[in-house]
Amino acid sequence: MRYDKSNNSESNYILLLKSLVFGMFLGGLSSILLLVLFALVFTQIGAMPSFVIQTMAIISVSIGTFVSSYITLRIYKSKGLLYGSFAGLLMFLLFTLIGFIISRDHFTIVTLIKFISMLFMGAVGGILGVNSQKR
């Protein structure tokens, strides 16, 4: 007899939690690697305007959020839009909390733009993660 995943809701939540933690770890790691890559580029170029640095930071955390939600929903395989957006929200909260602790900055328009882009990229990554086929 085959094991039916839908009957055991507690194991579904445990699988979701494990996939979220794993996805957030890899998404955060990819964001950090992109930030390090951009920092190396900035040191080679020299002086950069602050809006370019903020744009590259938003791009790197958005790509990390995409990776996080894609991996999470590739493992979980259900409700891509909902859980992808949730993964994006968790990544936003994580990065924003770390940023506020380190820089003692306040909520700005850049934070709002980062929130919207991370939520959107999380949703897109979740949808693509659910709908991608195995090779």
VMD Tcl script that builds the backbone (N, CA, C; Angstrom):
set m [mol new atoms 405]
animate dup $m
set s [atomselect $m all]
$s set {name element resname resid chain x y z} {
  {N N MET 1 A 0.829 -1.169 0.000}
  {CA C MET 1 A 0.000 0.000 0.000}
  {C C MET 1 A 0.886 1.249 0.000}
  {N N ARG 2 A 0.510 2.208 -0.818}
  {CA C ARG 2 A 1.286 3.446 -0.907}
  {C C ARG 2 A 0.999 4.369 0.251}
  {N N TYR 3 A 2.006 5.104 0.638}
  {CA C TYR 3 A 1.862 6.089 1.704}
  {C C TYR 3 A 1.205 7.331 1.130}
  {N N ASP 4 A 0.122 7.776 1.732}
  {CA C ASP 4 A -0.591 8.962 1.271}
  {C C ASP 4 A -0.149 10.157 2.100}
  {N N LYS 5 A 0.495 11.119 1.428}
  {CA C LYS 5 A 1.048 12.281 2.106}
  {C C LYS 5 A -0.046 13.191 2.653}
  {N N SER 6 A -1.210 13.222 2.010}
  {CA C SER 6 A -2.250 14.161 2.400}
  {C C SER 6 A -2.940 13.790 3.710}
  {N N ASN 7 A -2.836 12.552 4.164}
  {CA C ASN 7 A -3.504 12.142 5.396}
  {C C ASN 7 A -2.769 12.579 6.648}
  {N N ASN 8 A -1.501 12.806 6.571}
  {CA C ASN 8 A -0.717 13.127 7.747}
  {C C ASN 8 A -0.316 14.597 7.701}
  {N N SER 9 A -1.156 15.476 8.243}
  {CA C SER 9 A -0.906 16.916 8.147}
  {C C SER 9 A 0.275 17.352 9.007}
  {N N GLU 10 A 0.531 16.650 10.114}
  {CA C GLU 10 A 1.667 17.021 10.957}
  {C C GLU 10 A 2.983 16.802 10.231}
  {N N SER 11 A 3.096 15.708 9.490}
  {CA C SER 11 A 4.328 15.476 8.743}
  {C C SER 11 A 4.457 16.466 7.584}
  {N N ASN 12 A 3.314 16.948 7.055}
  {CA C ASN 12 A 3.366 17.985 6.019}
  {C C ASN 12 A 3.972 19.266 6.570}
  {N N TYR 13 A 3.577 19.657 7.769}
  {CA C TYR 13 A 4.125 20.877 8.361}
  {C C TYR 13 A 5.596 20.716 8.726}
  {N N ILE 14 A 5.976 19.536 9.145}
  {CA C ILE 14 A 7.384 19.293 9.447}
  {C C ILE 14 A 8.204 19.347 8.168}
  {N N LEU 15 A 7.678 18.760 7.086}
  {CA C LEU 15 A 8.365 18.831 5.801}
  {C C LEU 15 A 8.449 20.272 5.313}
  {N N LEU 16 A 7.373 21.044 5.484}
  {CA C LEU 16 A 7.392 22.449 5.097}
  {C C LEU 16 A 8.421 23.227 5.906}
  {N N LEU 17 A 8.470 22.991 7.212}
  {CA C LEU 17 A 9.429 23.686 8.063}
  {C C LEU 17 A 10.866 23.335 7.682}
  {N N LYS 18 A 11.130 22.061 7.434}
  {CA C LYS 18 A 12.476 21.644 7.042}
  {C C LYS 18 A 12.868 22.243 5.695}
  {N N SER 19 A 11.923 22.231 4.757}
  {CA C SER 19 A 12.244 22.788 3.445}
  {C C SER 19 A 12.419 24.300 3.516}
  {N N LEU 20 A 11.655 24.991 4.384}
  {CA C LEU 20 A 11.832 26.431 4.568}
  {C C LEU 20 A 13.199 26.752 5.152}
  {N N VAL 21 A 13.607 26.006 6.156}
  {CA C VAL 21 A 14.909 26.256 6.782}
  {C C VAL 21 A 16.035 25.997 5.788}
  {N N PHE 22 A 15.945 24.901 5.056}
  {CA C PHE 22 A 16.968 24.571 4.067}
  {C C PHE 22 A 16.994 25.603 2.942}
  {N N GLY 23 A 15.817 25.984 2.454}
  {CA C GLY 23 A 15.743 26.973 1.393}
  {C C GLY 23 A 16.240 28.332 1.836}
  {N N MET 24 A 15.889 28.737 3.057}
  {CA C MET 24 A 16.358 30.028 3.556}
  {C C MET 24 A 17.871 30.024 3.761}
  {N N PHE 25 A 18.412 28.905 4.180}
  {CA C PHE 25 A 19.866 28.807 4.338}
  {C C PHE 25 A 20.558 28.996 2.992}
  {N N LEU 26 A 20.088 28.263 1.972}
  {CA C LEU 26 A 20.729 28.377 0.664}
  {C C LEU 26 A 20.455 29.725 0.007}
  {N N GLY 27 A 19.263 30.277 0.225}
  {CA C GLY 27 A 18.962 31.601 -0.301}
  {C C GLY 27 A 19.808 32.680 0.358}
  {N N GLY 28 A 19.961 32.589 1.674}
  {CA C GLY 28 A 20.819 33.539 2.380}
  {C C GLY 28 A 22.266 33.410 1.961}
  {N N LEU 29 A 22.711 32.186 1.756}
  {CA C LEU 29 A 24.077 31.954 1.307}
  {C C LEU 29 A 24.295 32.535 -0.088}
  {N N SER 30 A 23.328 32.348 -0.978}
  {CA C SER 30 A 23.487 32.913 -2.324}
  {C C SER 30 A 23.447 34.438 -2.286}
  {N N SER 31 A 22.639 35.029 -1.409}
  {CA C SER 31 A 22.625 36.495 -1.269}
  {C C SER 31 A 23.961 37.011 -0.764}
  {N N ILE 32 A 24.518 36.334 0.210}
  {CA C ILE 32 A 25.809 36.747 0.760}
  {C C ILE 32 A 26.903 36.621 -0.293}
  {N N LEU 33 A 26.877 35.542 -1.066}
  {CA C LEU 33 A 27.882 35.381 -2.112}
  {C C LEU 33 A 27.758 36.466 -3.180}
  {N N LEU 34 A 26.533 36.824 -3.543}
  {CA C LEU 34 A 26.343 37.912 -4.504}
  {C C LEU 34 A 26.802 39.250 -3.932}
  {N N LEU 35 A 26.534 39.489 -2.656}
  {CA C LEU 35 A 26.992 40.726 -2.026}
  {C C LEU 35 A 28.514 40.803 -1.992}
  {N N VAL 36 A 29.166 39.682 -1.722}
  {CA C VAL 36 A 30.630 39.648 -1.726}
  {C C VAL 36 A 31.154 39.899 -3.141}
  {N N LEU 37 A 30.509 39.306 -4.136}
  {CA C LEU 37 A 30.913 39.527 -5.520}
  {C C LEU 37 A 30.765 40.996 -5.907}
  {N N PHE 38 A 29.638 41.612 -5.543}
  {CA C PHE 38 A 29.447 43.032 -5.828}
  {C C PHE 38 A 30.453 43.896 -5.070}
  {N N ALA 39 A 30.792 43.519 -3.860}
  {CA C ALA 39 A 31.782 44.277 -3.093}
  {C C ALA 39 A 33.153 44.212 -3.761}
  {N N LEU 40 A 33.499 43.053 -4.291}
  {CA C LEU 40 A 34.766 42.943 -5.018}
  {C C LEU 40 A 34.762 43.811 -6.272}
  {N N VAL 41 A 33.639 43.842 -6.964}
  {CA C VAL 41 A 33.533 44.692 -8.150}
  {C C VAL 41 A 33.644 46.164 -7.755}
  {N N PHE 42 A 32.995 46.542 -6.668}
  {CA C PHE 42 A 33.043 47.936 -6.213}
  {C C PHE 42 A 34.450 48.353 -5.822}
  {N N THR 43 A 35.198 47.455 -5.203}
  {CA C THR 43 A 36.563 47.816 -4.809}
  {C C THR 43 A 37.470 47.976 -6.020}
  {N N GLN 44 A 37.208 47.238 -7.076}
  {CA C GLN 44 A 38.009 47.373 -8.290}
  {C C GLN 44 A 37.673 48.642 -9.058}
  {N N ILE 45 A 36.389 49.027 -9.051}
  {CA C ILE 45 A 35.956 50.208 -9.800}
  {C C ILE 45 A 36.332 51.485 -9.062}
  {N N GLY 46 A 36.117 51.514 -7.788}
  {CA C GLY 46 A 36.408 52.706 -7.005}
  {C C GLY 46 A 35.133 53.298 -6.447}
  {N N ALA 47 A 35.015 54.608 -6.506}
  {CA C ALA 47 A 33.865 55.300 -5.925}
  {C C ALA 47 A 32.600 55.009 -6.727}
  {N N MET 48 A 31.545 54.684 -6.015}
  {CA C MET 48 A 30.251 54.390 -6.636}
  {C C MET 48 A 29.191 55.243 -5.959}
  {N N PRO 49 A 28.191 55.690 -6.719}
  {CA C PRO 49 A 27.080 56.410 -6.100}
  {C C PRO 49 A 26.297 55.484 -5.164}
  {N N SER 50 A 25.682 56.046 -4.148}
  {CA C SER 50 A 24.986 55.225 -3.158}
  {C C SER 50 A 23.777 54.514 -3.746}
  {N N PHE 51 A 23.112 55.106 -4.753}
  {CA C PHE 51 A 21.955 54.435 -5.319}
  {C C PHE 51 A 22.350 53.171 -6.081}
  {N N VAL 52 A 23.569 53.121 -6.635}
  {CA C VAL 52 A 24.034 51.913 -7.316}
  {C C VAL 52 A 24.289 50.810 -6.291}
  {N N ILE 53 A 24.869 51.186 -5.172}
  {CA C ILE 53 A 25.129 50.207 -4.119}
  {C C ILE 53 A 23.815 49.661 -3.557}
  {N N GLN 54 A 22.837 50.537 -3.328}
  {CA C GLN 54 A 21.533 50.096 -2.834}
  {C C GLN 54 A 20.819 49.218 -3.856}
  {N N THR 55 A 20.942 49.562 -5.129}
  {CA C THR 55 A 20.320 48.754 -6.180}
  {C C THR 55 A 20.939 47.368 -6.240}
  {N N MET 56 A 22.239 47.286 -6.153}
  {CA C MET 56 A 22.902 45.979 -6.169}
  {C C MET 56 A 22.546 45.157 -4.925}
  {N N ALA 57 A 22.379 45.809 -3.798}
  {CA C ALA 57 A 21.965 45.097 -2.586}
  {C C ALA 57 A 20.545 44.548 -2.753}
  {N N ILE 58 A 19.655 45.345 -3.326}
  {CA C ILE 58 A 18.281 44.881 -3.555}
  {C C ILE 58 A 18.263 43.724 -4.545}
  {N N ILE 59 A 19.072 43.817 -5.589}
  {CA C ILE 59 A 19.139 42.738 -6.581}
  {C C ILE 59 A 19.662 41.458 -5.943}
  {N N SER 60 A 20.686 41.559 -5.119}
  {CA C SER 60 A 21.269 40.351 -4.520}
  {C C SER 60 A 20.311 39.683 -3.541}
  {N N VAL 61 A 19.609 40.454 -2.713}
  {CA C VAL 61 A 18.674 39.810 -1.786}
  {C C VAL 61 A 17.431 39.308 -2.517}
  {N N SER 62 A 17.061 39.937 -3.617}
  {CA C SER 62 A 15.926 39.447 -4.402}
  {C C SER 62 A 16.260 38.123 -5.079}
  {N N ILE 63 A 17.477 38.012 -5.607}
  {CA C ILE 63 A 17.900 36.743 -6.206}
  {C C ILE 63 A 18.014 35.667 -5.129}
  {N N GLY 64 A 18.525 36.021 -3.961}
  {CA C GLY 64 A 18.582 35.069 -2.851}
  {C C GLY 64 A 17.198 34.619 -2.413}
  {N N THR 65 A 16.230 35.518 -2.434}
  {CA C THR 65 A 14.861 35.166 -2.092}
  {C C THR 65 A 14.267 34.228 -3.131}
  {N N PHE 66 A 14.561 34.491 -4.402}
  {CA C PHE 66 A 14.106 33.596 -5.459}
  {C C PHE 66 A 14.660 32.191 -5.249}
  {N N VAL 67 A 15.956 32.109 -4.973}
  {CA C VAL 67 A 16.596 30.807 -4.739}
  {C C VAL 67 A 15.962 30.122 -3.529}
  {N N SER 68 A 15.728 30.884 -2.473}
  {CA C SER 68 A 15.138 30.327 -1.262}
  {C C SER 68 A 13.758 29.734 -1.517}
  {N N SER 69 A 12.894 30.494 -2.161}
  {CA C SER 69 A 11.536 29.995 -2.385}
  {C C SER 69 A 11.512 28.887 -3.431}
  {N N TYR 70 A 12.378 28.971 -4.432}
  {CA C TYR 70 A 12.430 27.915 -5.444}
  {C C TYR 70 A 12.815 26.581 -4.810}
  {N N ILE 71 A 13.864 26.603 -3.991}
  {CA C ILE 71 A 14.319 25.366 -3.352}
  {C C ILE 71 A 13.279 24.859 -2.354}
  {N N THR 72 A 12.696 25.767 -1.596}
  {CA C THR 72 A 11.675 25.372 -0.621}
  {C C THR 72 A 10.511 24.668 -1.304}
  {N N LEU 73 A 9.998 25.247 -2.367}
  {CA C LEU 73 A 8.831 24.674 -3.018}
  {C C LEU 73 A 9.182 23.540 -3.957}
  {N N ARG 74 A 10.418 23.451 -4.366}
  {CA C ARG 74 A 10.853 22.282 -5.128}
  {C C ARG 74 A 10.823 21.045 -4.226}
  {N N ILE 75 A 11.125 21.242 -2.951}
  {CA C ILE 75 A 11.074 20.141 -1.988}
  {C C ILE 75 A 9.631 19.865 -1.561}
  {N N TYR 76 A 8.870 20.908 -1.247}
  {CA C TYR 76 A 7.526 20.733 -0.685}
  {C C TYR 76 A 6.487 20.385 -1.746}
  {N N LYS 77 A 6.588 20.953 -2.948}
  {CA C LYS 77 A 5.765 20.603 -4.110}
  {C C LYS 77 A 4.285 20.923 -3.963}
  {N N SER 78 A 3.941 21.977 -3.242}
  {CA C SER 78 A 2.532 22.317 -3.096}
  {C C SER 78 A 2.395 23.787 -2.716}
  {N N LYS 79 A 1.340 24.443 -3.209}
  {CA C LYS 79 A 0.980 25.825 -2.858}
  {C C LYS 79 A 2.134 26.788 -3.091}
  {N N GLY 80 A 2.578 26.885 -4.333}
  {CA C GLY 80 A 3.756 27.665 -4.681}
  {C C GLY 80 A 3.629 29.145 -4.409}
  {N N LEU 81 A 2.489 29.738 -4.772}
  {CA C LEU 81 A 2.334 31.179 -4.589}
  {C C LEU 81 A 2.292 31.549 -3.111}
  {N N LEU 82 A 1.525 30.804 -2.337}
  {CA C LEU 82 A 1.370 31.106 -0.915}
  {C C LEU 82 A 2.677 30.917 -0.151}
  {N N TYR 83 A 3.265 29.738 -0.277}
  {CA C TYR 83 A 4.474 29.463 0.489}
  {C C TYR 83 A 5.700 30.163 -0.089}
  {N N GLY 84 A 5.702 30.442 -1.389}
  {CA C GLY 84 A 6.777 31.233 -1.962}
  {C C GLY 84 A 6.765 32.658 -1.429}
  {N N SER 85 A 5.567 33.244 -1.339}
  {CA C SER 85 A 5.443 34.580 -0.759}
  {C C SER 85 A 5.826 34.561 0.717}
  {N N PHE 86 A 5.458 33.493 1.408}
  {CA C PHE 86 A 5.822 33.360 2.817}
  {C C PHE 86 A 7.333 33.260 2.977}
  {N N ALA 87 A 7.989 32.518 2.087}
  {CA C ALA 87 A 9.453 32.422 2.131}
  {C C ALA 87 A 10.075 33.790 1.851}
  {N N GLY 88 A 9.485 34.542 0.925}
  {CA C GLY 88 A 9.971 35.894 0.648}
  {C C GLY 88 A 9.801 36.810 1.845}
  {N N LEU 89 A 8.672 36.679 2.535}
  {CA C LEU 89 A 8.432 37.479 3.735}
  {C C LEU 89 A 9.432 37.133 4.834}
  {N N LEU 90 A 9.696 35.848 5.014}
  {CA C LEU 90 A 10.671 35.442 6.032}
  {C C LEU 90 A 12.073 35.936 5.697}
  {N N MET 91 A 12.451 35.862 4.424}
  {CA C MET 91 A 13.766 36.369 4.024}
  {C C MET 91 A 13.844 37.881 4.239}
  {N N PHE 92 A 12.760 38.599 3.920}
  {CA C PHE 92 A 12.748 40.043 4.151}
  {C C PHE 92 A 12.903 40.360 5.629}
  {N N LEU 93 A 12.160 39.659 6.471}
  {CA C LEU 93 A 12.266 39.901 7.908}
  {C C LEU 93 A 13.662 39.592 8.426}
  {N N LEU 94 A 14.256 38.524 7.932}
  {CA C LEU 94 A 15.602 38.153 8.361}
  {C C LEU 94 A 16.615 39.217 7.973}
  {N N PHE 95 A 16.627 39.603 6.706}
  {CA C PHE 95 A 17.606 40.589 6.254}
  {C C PHE 95 A 17.351 41.968 6.842}
  {N N THR 96 A 16.102 42.341 6.998}
  {CA C THR 96 A 15.783 43.649 7.563}
  {C C THR 96 A 16.170 43.709 9.036}
  {N N LEU 97 A 15.882 42.657 9.768}
  {CA C LEU 97 A 16.260 42.619 11.182}
  {C C LEU 97 A 17.774 42.699 11.342}
  {N N ILE 98 A 18.491 41.942 10.538}
  {CA C ILE 98 A 19.957 41.992 10.604}
  {C C ILE 98 A 20.461 43.382 10.229}
  {N N GLY 99 A 19.878 43.973 9.183}
  {CA C GLY 99 A 20.296 45.306 8.769}
  {C C GLY 99 A 20.004 46.365 9.809}
  {N N PHE 100 A 18.838 46.283 10.452}
  {CA C PHE 100 A 18.494 47.260 11.482}
  {C C PHE 100 A 19.371 47.103 12.716}
  {N N ILE 101 A 19.753 45.877 13.037}
  {CA C ILE 101 A 20.620 45.661 14.197}
  {C C ILE 101 A 22.021 46.194 13.923}
  {N N ILE 102 A 22.540 45.924 12.727}
  {CA C ILE 102 A 23.908 46.329 12.416}
  {C C ILE 102 A 24.019 47.834 12.218}
  {N N SER 103 A 23.126 48.414 11.414}
  {CA C SER 103 A 23.300 49.825 11.052}
  {C C SER 103 A 22.450 50.790 11.868}
  {N N ARG 104 A 21.533 50.273 12.665}
  {CA C ARG 104 A 20.624 51.100 13.455}
  {C C ARG 104 A 19.868 52.085 12.565}
  {N N ASP 105 A 19.541 51.612 11.359}
  {CA C ASP 105 A 18.832 52.422 10.383}
  {C C ASP 105 A 17.335 52.356 10.661}
  {N N HIS 106 A 16.575 53.176 9.957}
  {CA C HIS 106 A 15.127 53.195 10.112}
  {C C HIS 106 A 14.461 52.717 8.837}
  {N N PHE 107 A 13.162 52.536 8.925}
  {CA C PHE 107 A 12.368 52.119 7.774}
  {C C PHE 107 A 12.327 53.259 6.757}
  {N N THR 108 A 12.782 52.981 5.527}
  {CA C THR 108 A 12.819 53.995 4.479}
  {C C THR 108 A 12.095 53.476 3.243}
  {N N ILE 109 A 12.096 54.275 2.197}
  {CA C ILE 109 A 11.487 53.858 0.941}
  {C C ILE 109 A 12.261 52.705 0.316}
  {N N VAL 110 A 13.567 52.647 0.562}
  {CA C VAL 110 A 14.374 51.536 0.058}
  {C C VAL 110 A 13.938 50.227 0.725}
  {N N THR 111 A 13.597 50.293 1.998}
  {CA C THR 111 A 13.103 49.112 2.701}
  {C C THR 111 A 11.783 48.642 2.097}
  {N N LEU 112 A 10.916 49.566 1.739}
  {CA C LEU 112 A 9.646 49.219 1.102}
  {C C LEU 112 A 9.879 48.602 -0.276}
  {N N ILE 113 A 10.797 49.152 -1.043}
  {CA C ILE 113 A 11.118 48.588 -2.358}
  {C C ILE 113 A 11.701 47.186 -2.199}
  {N N LYS 114 A 12.560 47.014 -1.201}
  {CA C LYS 114 A 13.132 45.694 -0.931}
  {C C LYS 114 A 12.040 44.698 -0.546}
  {N N PHE 115 A 11.071 45.139 0.263}
  {CA C PHE 115 A 9.963 44.276 0.665}
  {C C PHE 115 A 9.154 43.829 -0.543}
  {N N ILE 116 A 8.799 44.761 -1.411}
  {CA C ILE 116 A 7.990 44.426 -2.583}
  {C C ILE 116 A 8.749 43.490 -3.519}
  {N N SER 117 A 10.022 43.773 -3.759}
  {CA C SER 117 A 10.788 42.925 -4.674}
  {C C SER 117 A 11.019 41.530 -4.092}
  {N N MET 118 A 11.257 41.442 -2.803}
  {CA C MET 118 A 11.477 40.127 -2.197}
  {C C MET 118 A 10.193 39.315 -2.139}
  {N N LEU 119 A 9.077 39.961 -1.878}
  {CA C LEU 119 A 7.795 39.259 -1.875}
  {C C LEU 119 A 7.463 38.753 -3.279}
  {N N PHE 120 A 7.695 39.591 -4.280}
  {CA C PHE 120 A 7.431 39.206 -5.664}
  {C C PHE 120 A 8.343 38.071 -6.111}
  {N N MET 121 A 9.631 38.192 -5.833}
  {CA C MET 121 A 10.572 37.145 -6.242}
  {C C MET 121 A 10.324 35.837 -5.490}
  {N N GLY 122 A 9.873 35.940 -4.246}
  {CA C GLY 122 A 9.504 34.740 -3.517}
  {C C GLY 122 A 8.314 34.038 -4.149}
  {N N ALA 123 A 7.318 34.814 -4.569}
  {CA C ALA 123 A 6.145 34.235 -5.216}
  {C C ALA 123 A 6.513 33.593 -6.550}
  {N N VAL 124 A 7.340 34.278 -7.341}
  {CA C VAL 124 A 7.760 33.733 -8.635}
  {C C VAL 124 A 8.591 32.464 -8.442}
  {N N GLY 125 A 9.518 32.498 -7.497}
  {CA C GLY 125 A 10.328 31.313 -7.225}
  {C C GLY 125 A 9.492 30.148 -6.725}
  {N N GLY 126 A 8.474 30.435 -5.912}
  {CA C GLY 126 A 7.594 29.376 -5.437}
  {C C GLY 126 A 6.778 28.752 -6.551}
  {N N ILE 127 A 6.256 29.588 -7.442}
  {CA C ILE 127 A 5.471 29.068 -8.568}
  {C C ILE 127 A 6.345 28.227 -9.484}
  {N N LEU 128 A 7.543 28.722 -9.786}
  {CA C LEU 128 A 8.441 27.957 -10.650}
  {C C LEU 128 A 8.948 26.689 -9.963}
  {N N GLY 129 A 9.133 26.738 -8.654}
  {CA C GLY 129 A 9.583 25.569 -7.920}
  {C C GLY 129 A 8.556 24.453 -7.914}
  {N N VAL 130 A 7.294 24.819 -7.808}
  {CA C VAL 130 A 6.227 23.818 -7.818}
  {C C VAL 130 A 6.021 23.259 -9.222}
  {N N ASN 131 A 6.101 24.120 -10.221}
  {CA C ASN 131 A 5.782 23.714 -11.575}
  {C C ASN 131 A 6.946 23.130 -12.352}
  {N N SER 132 A 8.151 23.146 -11.788}
  {CA C SER 132 A 9.287 22.581 -12.518}
  {C C SER 132 A 9.205 21.063 -12.501}
  {N N GLN 133 A 9.593 20.493 -13.622}
  {CA C GLN 133 A 9.514 19.039 -13.756}
  {C C GLN 133 A 10.866 18.415 -13.508}
  {N N LYS 134 A 10.834 17.164 -13.055}
  {CA C LYS 134 A 12.086 16.438 -12.837}
  {C C LYS 134 A 12.656 16.026 -14.178}
  {N N ARG 135 A 13.980 15.968 -14.237}
  {CA C ARG 135 A 14.639 15.570 -15.486}
  {C C ARG 135 A 15.039 14.131 -15.419}
}
mol reanalyze $m
mol bondsrecalc $m
mol representation Tube
mol addrep $m
